[in-house]
């Protein structure tokens, strides 16, 4: 089972998370998400372990205070694909927040 762990203190490492969750069972993987630009922790990560161990860990560790921060520990949700709609630029102005799109008619921008 994949577990989301949020509100991590800046000092948290993958090793420290593995150690914390190993109390509940075998930890298959640990990943703290890092910022691409700064290479600093973004304050959350993911743990993979068996379902029984994961449920026990979530129940016990959710809300636990570490360095003044309350952990958020719950079942990870599936990652959404993409960042938004495609947008088809029918108004010939382009723009918007959608992805690529399909320019249906010429027009000057």
N, C-alpha and C positions, 0 to 999 in steps of 0.2 A: 504494500500500500504506500502511496506517495503522500507525505505530510508537508504542509506549508508551515513554516515557522517565521513569524514576523515580529517586528519591534525588537530586533536584536541589538544589543549594545555594540558599539564600534569595536570593542575588544574581542568579540566573538570570533572564533576560528572554526574551521571545519573539524579540526581535532577535538576542540572543546565541545562542540555540538555532538560529535560522535560519542564522546565519553558520557555526556549527559543522557543521551537516548539509549546507550548500551545497557543501562540499568534495567530496561524493560524488555530487552531481547536483542537478537543479532541485527546490526545495522548494515544494510546492503550498500547504501551509498549516501553521501552527504555533499551538498553543493550550496555554498553561499554565493549569492548573486552579486557580482562586482560591477561598478560603474566603468564603462569603457574608457571614458576620458580621464578620470582621476585614479582608477584602479583601487578605489575604496569601496567597502561594503555598502550595498544599497539598503541594508537593514533587514533583509529577509533571505530565506534559503529554503531548501527542500531536503527531506530525509526519506529514504526508502527502507522499509522494514516489513516484516510479516504483519498481516492484518490484526491478529490478537495483540501483538506487541505494540503496534501503532495505536490501537484503540486505548490501551492502558496508558501509553505515553501522552496521548492527547488529553485524556481525562485528568491526569496528574499534573502535567506541565502547563496547560493552558491557564494563563493568569499568574503564573509563577513570576515573582519579581527577581530580576537579575540586574544589578548595578542601577537600581532605581527605575527600571523599565519592566513593564508587565508583558511577558511573552504572549503572543497570539499563536496558538497551536491548533490547527484543524486539518481536515482532509483537504488535500490540494485539489483544485478544480482543473479541468482540462484547459490548456492554453487555447485562446481564441486565435483563429487564423487571420492574418492581415490586420490592418488598422482602420478599416472603414470601407464604405461603399465605393463602387467603381466610378460613379458619376459619368454621364454620357455627354455633357457639354452641349446640350440642345440649344442653349441660348447664344451660342457662338462667342461667349465671353471667356470661356475657360474658367480658371480659378476654382473656388470651392475647396472643400477639404477632402474630397474623394480621392481615390487612387487614380490610376492611369486614365482609362476612359476611352470613349469612342467618339471622335469628332465626326459628326454626321454631315456637316455641311462646311464649306470653305469659310469664307468670312475673314475679315481682317481683325486682328487683335490689337 
